[in-house]
Amino acid sequence: DSPEPAQSPGLSPADQPSEDGWVRTCQRTWRRWVGPTDRLTWMTAAGIAAGLALLAVWDARSVTIGLLFLGALAAAVILLQSAAFLLVRALARVSAKGKGSGPGRTTALSLAVRQGLANVYRPGSQATGILVSVGIGVMVIVTVALIERSLVQQLRQSRPVDSPTFFFIDLQPDQKDAFHRLVLERLPESRPELTPLVRSRLHAINGQRIIPDELRDQEEEQGRGGRKTWYYTRDYVLTFLDDVPKDNVITKGAWWDDPATTRRIKAGETLVSVEEDAANNLGLDLGSIVELDIQGSTVKAEVASLRRVDWGNLSTNFYMILSPGSLEGAPITYVATVQVSSQDEVPLQQAVVAAFPNVTAINIGDVLATFTRILERLSLAIQAVALFCILAGGIVMAAALATTRYRRLYESVLFKALGATRGLIARSFATEYAVLGFVAGCLGLVLASTLSWIFLHFFLDLNWTLQPGMLLLALALTVLLTLTVGFLTTFGILGQRPLAVLRHE
């Protein structure tokens, strides 16, 4: 005999759920969360998702970056879908608790609000899809705007007060003294700083030869980005200094003024101080041997210290600084930094260029202004693309409202037959559209603020600041967009006569 099926405690055999009952329960749950099952819809969605995945990987030229983008997009959609579902359920509870009546105008307004909320959470409503599509568009465009605004503010506010005005590069050794005299004659209070420079490339690390072409091939085969390869293949501008540069902090090892290090330098050893990020990417530590190629000649140096560099101080900073006396006989040029007032900028630049035609003058203020303009234009281009996301959300909303046009028409004429005015019906529609726009805007703004914080904090190492003005403007524009699209889609319903529609029933 076959064993009898197990029964749930407390239930009679007649009350036990059958296998078909469980299937129907699962189907109802699936439809409740996802919607009616439609093979064509899901096949279309799968095709779009596959095409988007291939496009992301192809455009990023990296499987890893493409998959990261798709993962972030999928996470945003899931969060929006979940939040939209929960908010729609919450609206249903609020509407149920808000039922009541009162005299006069309050009754009409209360009825309009209740009817508008009911349209959001009614069975077959497209509210979740509208919230997701509009929310994604708001998220993209506001994220770009927040990042762009933060970067521009950092450029305008974080420039140090004592940062140099000019960088004069390619000064030759025989021009150093003449340049110094010229600057002091014109600006006696200025303090020009001249720093020796030598260009080099990595030759070997701990005896292992660096071959740039092989490194690039390895990076391409492994599908990784080129940031690590960049540390191996870039040019390194070397210098030799007696003191630790401004805003540089020794994080490991000791500088040249340490007694033990001083003895080694006097004994003829060549030491180097390396910026900590470069050291991490190159696999360097205290005691590592670095060989540098300077126009065919090799200089071998031992890592004596690691430094943390503040690259935002707009001073001359270096990845590698050699000990004093290490570059004797090397083809040295100088870079000079000068801080001057705004009215002295043009006269000084003209005087230096006239006296030293080979010298290039770089105005830091002009560079920052140019970078700001480029950043603003780039942000504008990205926002123009992101605007299509908003428009796509509007189209999705219009299509969703169009699919329920007849039901809305039938409901409106029934309300008219029962004595409702056009104003009452219009207010109920406005309530529905405003709620959709408000909720989609809030969801998009929360995600946009989170994404902008993650990007600025973890990728750019910048501070994130709340920008309530921009967020409120974006929210208001989102509500206005949904109201506009909603009324353009359903405005014709308000003018329909009840008798003409009800005759077809």
C-alpha positions in Angstrom: 0.0 0.0 0.0 1.2 3.5 -0.8 1.7 5.7 2.2 -1.0 8.3 2.9 0.0 11.9 2.3 1.1 13.9 5.3 -1.5 16.1 6.7 -1.0 19.6 8.2 -1.7 19.6 11.9 -5.1 21.0 12.9 -6.6 20.5 9.4 -9.0 17.8 8.3 -8.2 15.9 5.1 -10.9 17.8 3.3 -9.2 21.1 4.3 -5.8 20.0 3.1 -4.5 22.1 0.2 -4.3 20.2 -3.0 -1.4 20.3 -5.4 -3.5 22.4 -7.8 -4.4 24.7 -5.0 -0.7 25.4 -4.3 -0.1 26.0 -8.0 -3.0 28.5 -8.2 -1.7 30.2 -5.0 1.8 30.6 -6.6 0.2 31.9 -9.8 -1.9 34.5 -7.9 1.2 35.6 -6.0 3.2 35.9 -9.2 0.5 37.9 -10.9 0.1 40.1 -7.8 3.8 41.1 -7.8 4.7 40.9 -11.5 1.4 41.1 -13.4 -0.4 38.8 -15.8 1.8 36.3 -17.5 2.3 37.1 -21.2 4.9 35.1 -23.1 5.2 37.8 -25.8 5.8 40.4 -23.2 8.4 38.4 -21.4 10.2 37.4 -24.6 10.3 41.1 -25.7 11.6 42.1 -22.3 14.3 39.4 -22.4 15.3 40.5 -25.9 15.6 44.1 -24.8 17.6 43.1 -21.8 20.0 41.0 -23.9 20.4 43.8 -26.4 21.1 46.3 -23.6 23.7 43.9 -22.0 25.5 43.5 -25.3 25.4 47.2 -26.0 26.8 48.0 -22.5 29.6 45.5 -22.8 30.5 46.7 -26.3 30.4 50.4 -25.4 32.4 49.9 -22.2 34.9 47.6 -24.0 35.1 45.6 -20.9 32.9 42.8 -19.7 33.5 43.7 -16.1 32.4 47.4 -16.5 29.5 46.4 -18.7 28.3 43.9 -16.1 28.7 46.4 -13.3 26.6 48.9 -15.2 23.9 46.3 -15.8 24.0 45.2 -12.2 23.6 48.8 -11.0 20.7 49.3 -13.4 19.0 46.1 -12.4 19.4 47.0 -8.7 17.8 50.4 -9.3 14.9 48.8 -11.2 14.3 46.3 -8.4 14.5 49.0 -5.7 12.1 51.2 -7.7 9.7 48.2 -8.3 9.7 47.2 -4.7 9.3 50.8 -3.4 6.5 51.5 -5.9 4.6 48.3 -4.9 4.9 49.2 -1.2 3.9 52.8 -1.7 0.9 51.7 -3.8 -0.2 49.4 -1.0 0.3 52.3 1.5 -1.9 54.5 -0.6 -4.6 51.9 -0.6 -4.5 51.9 3.2 -4.5 55.7 3.4 -7.4 55.9 1.1 -9.4 53.3 3.1 -8.8 55.2 6.3 -9.7 58.5 4.7 -13.2 57.6 3.7 -15.7 59.9 5.2 -18.1 62.7 4.2 -18.6 66.2 5.2 -20.8 69.1 4.1 -20.2 71.4 1.1 -17.0 71.7 -0.8 -15.0 69.5 1.5 -17.1 66.5 0.5 -16.4 67.1 -3.2 -12.6 67.5 -2.6 -12.5 64.4 -0.4 -14.3 62.4 -3.1 -12.0 63.6 -5.8 -8.9 62.7 -3.7 -10.3 59.3 -2.8 -11.1 58.6 -6.5 -7.7 59.7 -7.6 -6.0 57.5 -5.1 -8.2 54.6 -6.0 -7.1 55.0 -9.7 -3.5 54.5 -8.5 -4.0 51.2 -6.7 -7.0 49.8 -8.6 -6.7 46.3 -10.1 -5.0 46.4 -13.5 -3.4 49.8 -12.7 -0.2 50.6 -14.6 1.0 52.7 -11.7 4.0 50.5 -10.9 5.4 50.6 -14.4 4.9 54.4 -14.6 6.6 54.9 -11.3 9.6 52.8 -12.4 10.0 54.4 -15.8 9.7 57.9 -14.6 11.8 57.2 -11.5 14.6 55.8 -13.6 14.6 59.0 -15.8 14.6 61.2 -12.7 17.4 59.2 -11.2 19.7 59.5 -14.2 19.3 63.1 -14.9 19.4 64.3 -11.3 22.5 62.1 -10.6 24.4 63.7 -13.4 23.3 67.2 -12.3 24.3 66.5 -8.6 27.7 65.2 -9.6 28.3 68.1 -12.1 27.3 70.7 -9.5 29.5 69.1 -6.8 32.5 69.1 -9.1 32.1 72.7 -10.1 31.7 73.7 -6.5 34.9 71.9 -5.6 36.8 73.6 -8.4 35.5 77.0 -7.3 35.8 76.6 -3.6 38.8 74.3 -3.0 41.5 76.3 -4.7 44.0 77.1 -2.0 44.5 80.7 -1.1 48.3 80.4 -1.5 48.2 78.4 -4.7 50.5 79.6 -7.5 49.1 81.8 -10.3 51.5 80.7 -13.0 53.5 77.6 -13.9 56.5 78.5 -16.1 57.9 75.3 -17.6 61.0 74.4 -19.7 63.3 76.8 -18.0 66.9 75.8 -18.9 69.7 75.7 -16.3 71.4 78.8 -17.7 68.1 80.7 -17.6 67.3 80.0 -14.0 69.1 83.0 -12.4 68.0 85.4 -15.1 64.3 84.4 -14.6 64.6 84.8 -10.9 66.0 88.3 -11.3 63.3 89.3 -13.8 60.5 88.3 -11.5 61.9 90.0 -8.5 62.6 93.2 -10.5 58.9 93.4 -11.5 57.4 92.0 -8.3 59.7 92.4 -5.4 57.3 90.9 -2.9 56.8 87.7 -4.9 58.6 84.5 -4.0 59.2 82.4 -7.2 60.0 78.8 -6.5 62.1 76.8 -9.0 62.1 73.0 -9.0 64.5 70.9 -11.1 62.8 68.2 -13.3 64.1 65.2 -15.2 61.8 63.0 -17.4 62.2 59.2 -17.1 60.5 55.9 -17.6 60.4 52.7 -15.6 63.1 50.3 -16.6 62.9 47.6 -14.0 61.4 46.8 -10.5 63.4 44.5 -8.2 65.4 43.4 -11.2 62.4 42.5 -13.3 62.4 44.3 -16.7 59.3 46.4 -17.6 58.1 45.8 -21.1 55.1 48.1 -21.8 53.7 46.2 -24.8 53.6 42.9 -23.0 51.7 44.6 -20.1 49.1 46.1 -22.4 48.6 42.7 -24.1 48.1 41.1 -20.7 45.6 43.7 -19.6 43.6 43.3 -22.8 43.6 39.5 -22.5 42.4 39.6 -18.9 39.7 42.2 -19.8 40.8 44.7 -17.1 41.1 48.4 -17.2 44.4 50.1 -18.0 44.8 52.0 -14.7 47.5 49.6 -13.4 49.3 49.4 -16.7 49.3 53.2 -16.7 51.6 53.3 -13.7 54.1 51.0 -15.6 54.0 52.8 -18.9 53.7 56.5 -18.1 56.5 59.0 -18.0 57.7 59.9 -14.5 58.9 63.4 -13.8 61.7 63.1 -11.3 63.2 65.7 -9.0 65.6 65.9 -6.0 64.6 68.0 -3.0 66.0 68.7 0.4 62.7 69.2 2.2 59.4 67.4 2.1 57.1 69.1 -0.4 54.1 71.1 0.7 51.2 69.0 1.9 53.1 65.8 1.5 53.0 63.4 4.5 55.5 60.5 5.1 53.4 57.5 5.8 56.2 54.9 5.8 59.9 55.1 6.1 62.0 58.2 6.7 62.9 61.4 4.8 66.5 62.5 4.0 66.9 64.4 7.3 66.7 61.1 9.2 70.2 60.3 10.6 70.3 56.8 9.2 69.1 58.0 5.8 71.6 60.9 5.8 74.5 58.5 6.4 73.4 56.3 3.4 73.1 59.4 1.1 76.6 60.5 2.2 77.9 57.0 1.5 76.7 57.5 -2.1 73.5 55.5 -2.1 70.6 56.6 -4.3 67.3 56.6 -2.5 63.8 57.4 -3.7 60.5 58.5 -2.0 57.4 57.1 -3.8 53.8 58.3 -3.6 51.7 55.7 -1.8 49.1 55.0 -4.6 51.9 54.5 -7.2 53.7 52.2 -4.8 50.6 50.1 -4.2 50.0 49.7 -8.0 53.6 49.0 -8.7 54.0 46.6 -5.8 56.7 48.7 -4.1 57.6 48.8 -0.5 60.5 49.9 1.7 63.7 48.3 0.3 62.3 47.8 -3.2 64.7 48.6 -6.0 63.5 50.8 -8.8 65.5 51.3 -12.0 64.6 54.4 -14.1 65.6 55.1 -17.7 66.7 58.7 -18.3 67.4 59.1 -22.0 69.2 55.8 -22.2 71.0 56.0 -18.9 69.7 53.9 -16.0 69.5 55.1 -12.4 69.0 52.5 -9.7 67.3 53.7 -6.4 66.1 52.0 -3.3 62.7 53.0 -1.9 63.3 54.8 1.4 59.8 56.2 2.1 56.2 56.4 1.0 54.3 59.6 0.8 50.7 60.7 0.8 50.3 63.6 -1.6 47.5 66.2 -1.7 47.1 66.6 -5.4 44.5 69.4 -4.9 46.9 72.0 -3.6 47.9 73.0 -7.1 51.6 72.9 -6.3 54.4 70.9 -7.9 53.9 67.3 -6.8 55.7 64.2 -7.8 55.2 60.5 -7.8 59.0 59.9 -7.2 61.5 62.2 -5.5 65.2 61.2 -5.5 67.7 62.0 -2.8 69.9 65.1 -3.3 72.8 64.6 -5.6 71.2 61.6 -7.4 70.7 63.4 -10.8 74.0 65.1 -11.3 74.8 65.2 -15.0 71.2 64.5 -16.0 69.5 66.7 -18.6 67.7 69.0 -16.1 65.1 71.6 -16.8 63.2 73.8 -14.3 59.6 74.6 -13.5 58.9 77.8 -11.7 55.7 78.7 -9.7 54.8 82.3 -9.0 51.9 83.8 -7.1 50.8 87.3 -8.3 47.8 89.5 -8.2 45.2 89.6 -11.0 46.4 93.0 -12.3 50.0 91.7 -12.6 49.2 88.5 -14.4 49.3 89.8 -18.0 52.4 92.1 -17.7 54.4 89.3 -16.0 53.4 86.7 -18.6 54.3 89.1 -21.5 57.7 90.0 -19.9 58.7 86.3 -19.3 57.7 85.2 -22.7 59.5 88.1 -24.4 62.7 87.4 -22.4 62.6 83.6 -22.6 60.7 82.5 -25.8 61.2 78.8 -25.1 59.4 79.1 -21.7 55.7 78.2 -21.6 53.4 80.1 -19.1 50.4 78.2 -17.8 47.8 80.3 -15.9 46.1 78.1 -13.3 43.0 80.3 -13.2 42.5 80.0 -16.9 43.0 76.2 -16.8 40.4 75.8 -14.0 38.0 78.1 -15.8 38.4 76.1 -19.0 38.0 72.8 -17.2 34.8 74.1 -15.6 33.4 75.1 -18.9 34.2 71.7 -20.4 32.7 70.0 -17.4 29.5 72.0 -17.7 29.2 71.3 -21.4 29.8 67.6 -20.9 27.2 67.6 -18.1 24.8 69.4 -20.5 25.3 66.7 -23.1 24.8 63.9 -20.6 21.7 65.6 -19.3 20.4 65.9 -22.8 20.7 62.2 -23.2 19.2 61.6 -19.8 16.3 63.8 -20.7 15.3 61.1 -23.2 14.8 58.8 -20.1 12.3 61.3 -18.8 10.6 61.5 -22.1 10.5 57.8 -22.4 8.8 57.7 -19.0 6.3 60.2 -20.2 5.6 58.0 -23.3 5.2 54.9 -21.1 2.8 56.8 -18.9 0.8 58.0 -21.9 0.7 54.5 -23.3 -0.4 53.1 -19.9 -3.2 55.7 -19.6 -4.3 55.0 -23.2 -4.8 51.3 -22.5 -7.2 52.3 -19.7 -8.9 55.1 -21.7 -12.2 53.3 -22.1 -12.4 52.3 -18.5 -11.7 55.9 -17.5 -14.3 57.1 -20.0 -16.9 54.8 -18.6 -16.2 55.8 -15.0 -16.3 59.5 -15.8 -19.7 59.3 -17.6 -21.1 57.2 -14.7 -20.0 59.9 -12.3 -21.6 62.5 -14.5 -24.8 60.5 -14.6 -24.8 60.5 -10.8 -24.3 64.3 -10.7 -20.5 64.8 -10.6 -19.2 67.9 -12.4 -16.3 68.1 -14.8 -14.3 69.9 -12.1 -14.7 66.9 -9.7 -13.6 64.4 -12.4 -10.7 66.7 -13.4 -9.6 67.0 -9.7 -9.6 63.2 -9.4 -7.5 62.8 -12.5 -5.1 65.6 -11.2 -4.8 63.8 -7.9 -3.9 60.6 -9.6 -1.3 62.2 -11.9 0.2 64.3 -9.1 0.6 61.3 -6.8 2.3 59.4 -9.5 4.6 62.3 -10.3 5.4 63.0 -6.6 6.1 59.3 -5.7 8.2 58.7 -8.9 10.1 62.0 -8.2 10.8 61.1 -4.6 12.0 57.6 -5.5 14.2 59.0 -8.3 15.6 61.7 -6.0 16.5 59.2 -3.2 18.3 57.0 -5.7 20.0 59.9 -7.4 21.3 61.3 -4.1 22.6 57.8 -3.1 24.3 57.2 -6.4 25.9 60.6 -6.5 27.2 60.1 -2.9 28.6 56.7 -3.8 30.4 58.1 -6.9 31.8 61.2 -5.2 32.8 59.4 -2.0 34.3 56.2 -3.4 35.5 57.1 -6.9 36.4 60.8 -6.7 37.1 61.1 -3.0 35.1 64.3 -2.8 32.6 65.5 -0.2 28.9 65.2 -1.0 26.6 68.0 0.0 22.8 68.1 0.1 21.4 70.5 -2.6 17.7 71.0 -1.6 17.1 73.6 -4.2 17.9 71.3 -7.1 16.0 68.4 -5.5 12.9 70.5 -5.0 13.1 71.8 -8.6 13.5 68.3 -10.0 10.5 67.1 -7.9 8.3 70.0 -9.1 9.2 69.4 -12.7 8.5 65.7 -12.4 5.0 66.4 -11.0 4.4 69.0 -13.7 5.5 66.5 -16.4 3.1 63.8 -15.1 0.3 66.3 -14.8 0.9 67.5 -18.4 1.2 64.1 -19.9 -1.8 62.8 -18.0 -4.1 65.6 -19.0 -3.0 65.6 -22.6 -3.8 61.8 -22.7 -7.2 62.0 -20.9 -8.4 65.5 -21.5 -10.9 64.5 -24.2 -12.7 62.2 -21.7 -14.0 65.2 -19.7 -16.1 66.5 -22.7 -17.9 63.2 -23.4 -21.7 63.1 -22.8 -23.0 60.2 -20.6 -25.9 59.2 -22.9 -23.7 58.8 -25.9 -21.4 56.4 -24.1 -24.0 54.5 -22.1 -26.0 53.6 -25.2 -23.2 51.3 -26.3 -23.5 49.3 -23.1 
